[in-house]
Amino acid sequence: MILRYFASFNKAKNFICVTSLIRLSKSYSNFESMSIIVQKYGGSSVSDPEKIKKIASLISIVKKSGYAVAVVVSAMGKTTDSLIELSKQISSEPPKREMDMLLSTGERITMSLLCMALSEFGVEAVSLTGSQAGIITNDRHNDARVIEVRPFRVLDELEKGKVVVVGGFQGVSYKRDITTLGRGGSDTTAVALAAALNAECCEIYSDVDGVYSADPSVIKNVRHLPVVSYEQMQEMSESGAKVLNAQAVQFAKEKQIAIYARSTFQPGKETIVRKFSEGISKGVKAVVYENDISRIYLECEDSSKINSLLNIFEEKQIQLKELNYSKRDSRDKISFLIPIKNLFDWRKIKEELENKFGNDLRIESGYGTASLIGDGINKDNSILLETKSLIESNKIQIYGITTTSFRISFLTEDKSVNAAVQLCHKRWIEEKV
């Protein structure tokens, strides 16, 4: 394994020096014997100084029990929302790069305060930004993807016996720009770091005690899910569930790292995200939703327009969902969905598209999706057909249906999403024997 780290140094000549390599090689045997736990604390868990002090006391207990501890933190409370509102007072369509520079400051406040609190408990700690911790991303802004973790500085500090506190949600691109990882990005930081450190586990702490069968704010009779597979959790996250980030789950899946989702201040229940054995937990496990979705259509005789449209979205660093392409009678057709909630400059992009493609392009807004999640739900069409009939019989219009091995999604009007979720949850979760 050490060879992999040494090889990474060839790619990281500008990040570390030769003396760091020598120091790391000498201490690597100590790292191999360390039992490492990575913990992540969400914004609600660090929303005020008293909570930060409480978390520091909890971390000190883990540290003093013999573990090496790396902690990833989010911004305090609603800090990120406040920074977004602040940017709107300056610009209605702020540049993405500058938004990343602004939003990354929230986590830096938290990590420095937590280190101060840990010192009060007699625990040595050091705060590191995402870039200092070696979180390397692609060149996308507002929704970057982690492409590599080079945890040399983290390992160095852990070997010295310190708790390492890393600012979540942020990294550095190969162009040396600060980037942010999108909604739930601190989860990604934590799990990616756990994977790079070969941690025993990754503990995700928030204001909820794990994963539920639906959003408790929409469904009254939700069920707590003590265990969820990687695949199911990924589908839930991709389809709107806010408990864990989909990219974070992918990192855990690749390295077979168990994720423990827990409540920070109300211990008891937890959800473990891990690999399932074959044949376990068939059927619908959860019903999730996503709002603020636009649908894009382009139909044309010139296929180069399709490429041009896709290139624009790539240049704008906008993720596409449920893409469909077909060709018939010399006409090309393409359609896809875009979640627009976190696109700060969507109005400007929409105008550019309409001006460029004219009547060939159609942009429809005001959609949402209700999605059934579970293993084996598409082994036949029975669940799909019954759910479609259920939704339509309650006078909810369905505008599209998509499926994967673990998901069935129904596209409907935004205003009807909650009703669709309630119907589906009652049928497949509450009434399930």
Secondary structure, DSSP 8 states (H G I E B T S, - for coil): -HHHHHHHHHH-TTT--HHHHHHHHHHHHHHHH--EEEEEE-GGGGSSHHHHHHHHHHHHHHHHTT-EEEEEE--STTHHHHHHHHHHHH-SS--HHHHHHHHTHHHHHHHHHHHHHHHHTT--EEEE-TTTTTEEE-S-SSS--EEEE--HHHHHHHHTT-EEEEE-SEEEETTS-EEE--TTHHHHHHHHHHHHHT-SEEEEEESSSSEESS-TTT-SS--EESEEEHHHHHHHHHTT--SS-HHHHHHHHHHT--EEEEESSS-S-EEEEE---TT-SBEEEEEEEEEEEEEEEEEES-THHHHHHHHHHHHTT---EEEEEEEETTEEEEEEEEE-TT-TTHHHHHHHHHHHHGGGEEEEEEEEEEEEEEETTTSSSHHHHHHHHHHHHTT----EEEE-SSEEEEEEEGGGHHHHHHHHHIIIIIS--
